[in-house]
Amino acid sequence: MEELGKALGIDLACNWQSIGSALLEFRADQWVACNAGAVAWPSLACTPEAVAAAIDAFAIEHGVGAVSLDGPQGWRDPASPSGFVGRQCERATRTPGKTGTYGVTLPRTWLRWVRFSIEVFEHLLQQGNATLANNPEDLRLRAPVVGKYHLLECFPTSTWRCSELSPLRGHYISPAEVDAYADALRVRYALPQCSVAGHHDNLQGVVAALPAVGLLGGPCVPIPKGDVARTLRASSNTPSHRAEGLIWDAQPRLSTSRSPTPQCEGRSTPPARSSGDEDVTDNPIVPDPRDPNTDDVIRRGVDLFTRLVDEANKGNPVGVGYGCFVKLVFGVSTFADVAGRNYAQADTSHVLQLARIITEAAGGRKRVTNGQVSIQAAMDTFVWPVAPGHKRPARAHEPGPYQTPYTREHWLALFPDGRRHLISECD
């Protein structure tokens, strides 16, 4: 019988509770098993060394042929073509955040997570059991000898698109929604039964494993994106470090007539745009999705949104100022505590992007009603200028990717001129 292949997918994070994992077992044209949440993480401090050691130990013990990690393996090469702030693989896969040159991330709030991920890759490679999948021409890796495995970088959101599926939305969707995404993935790839039990990160672990399956000759197709990794020499400003690197995608092996280099643009008729699809490169106030402190940021934002909806439904037209919204969500005293500088006019779009993240985390828009008028309100419905009158810009109701599903007249009926005011924390 044909040899059994095993691929381990890891959805990396800075704390054990948020690291997803999945072990996929297969033969060339047949799935054998899918085990979501396969890795039992240790009761240790969550450091890059500890994460790498746990992954390495699991891979060796279970005879894994390839490990695929969702997270950057290196920094941007300063010699890469200009005009893009991140790595070439990030450009090709449309990652929201970008890994810049050594020590730089955009947004800068993601620096801790990027350093963490790069160090996990370094520790895995330094242990000597892993070999980096670094050749875009090699789409079929040899099965490694016992005790060895291939290591690669992936980006599950891009793999969802390559699979012609809607990308999994943010962490704050319900377990039932996660299971619905899992069902769609299972049908698309003809996967065996694989219960993720509503666990967002373990489902991403399943998706992360797919490129590794493809590289090992399993029932899906691997797709390389970006430029090969290389080691840059130390300079007066930076130590020796890895730069660039491939991100591996995957798609189902359904037809030999399919293009060998698909563009992976996703569905032909994409769903409503999600905050998770936005480019957050220039936004200095977007919380790091892999940092455990982000849970508190999101919770405060959702609580504020819920509070403002409740007040509006009581007939109290109250909102929150742009800068005050950021302060309350992050639990800080000033806007500069988050952005590193005072509020600027350009930050209005940054605040609205943060508001969309909060809306999605709260489960979407909420109904606000006053008399005969009802609207589906988002967090941005309540974020207003601090100038007297708190007049919402007319462009908030103009056509665009985030156009409000209500008119300016309906908004004014609920938040009338002369009655709008800001919550007391903004005074």
C-alpha positions, 0 to 999 in steps of 0.5 A: 500500500502507498505510504501514508503522508502526514502534514501539520498545520499551525495557526501561530499566535503569541499565547497557547490558547490562540495557537491552532493546530491540525494534523492531516493524514493522506495518500496521493489521491485519498484523504485518510484522517483529519485531526483538528487541535492535534497538538497538546500545548505545554504548561509553560511560558509561551515563548518562541523557544517553547512553541518551536520545541513543542512543534518539533517534538510533535512532528518527530513523534508523529512522523510528520513530513511537513509543517506549515506555519501561518506567520512570517519567516523573515524580514523584507530585503531592502534590495527588493523592488521598491514601491511596496513596504512588505515582502514580495510574498505578502504582496502576492497574497494580500496580507493585511499587515506587512513585514518591513525591513529588519525591526519594522512592521506596518502597522507597528502594533504588530511588531511583537507578533512578527518578531515572535513568528520569525523567532519560531522559524529560527528556532525550528531551523536551528534544531536541525530537524527542519528543512525550509521549503524554499524552491518555487520550482519544486512542487513535490518534496521528497518524503524526509527521513525519519526524524526530519521534516520540511518547514514552510510558511503559509497564509490561510486567508489566501488559501481560502481565496485560492480554494474559491471559498470566502475567507474565514472571518475574524475570531469573534464570529460564533462557533456555529459560523466557524463550523459552517466555514469548516463544512464548506472547506470539507466539501471543497476538498472532499476532506474526511470528517474533521470536527473543529468544534467551533474553534476558529484557530484550529480551523485555520490550522486545517487550512494551514496544513493544506499547502504542506499536503500538496508539497508532499504529493497529497490530494491538493495542489501547492502554489508558491508565492513570493521570493525565495528566502535568503540570509542577509549579512550583519551590518552596523545597524542590523544583525544577520537575519533571514529576508523574504521567503515563500508563502505557500498556498493550496487549491483542490486537485479537482482537474488536470486542466486547471491552470498551474499558476492560478491567480487566487482571487477568490470567489467570482462574486465575493461576499460583503467585504470584511474588516479582515480583508482590509489592508491595515499597513498604514493604520497605527491603531489597529490591534495585533490580532495575535497578541493576547492583549487584543482580547481586552481591546476588542471586548472594551470596543464591543461593550462600548458599541453595545452601550451606545446602541442601548442608549440610542434605543432609549432615545438618547442620541449619544456618541463618542469622539474619534480620539476618545473612541481610541482611548476607551477601546485601548484603555489608555489616557491619550491617543498618543499612547497608542499611535505614538503621536497626537491625533491628525486628520488622516487618522479619521480613516484609521478610526473608522477601520478600527470601528469596522473591526469592533462591529464585526467582533460584535456580530455585525450591525445592530438595530436602532429604532426611534418611532417609525425609523429604524436603522442597522447601526455599526460602531461608526454610526456613533463615532463623531467629530468633537466640534460643536454639533458633532456633524457626521460628514456627508461622505459617510453616506456616499457609495463605497465599499463600506456604504451605510445601509441607511440614509442621512435623513434616517440617521438624523431622525435618530440623532437629531441636530441640537440633541447629539452629545458625547459620552461623559468620558469624552469631556 
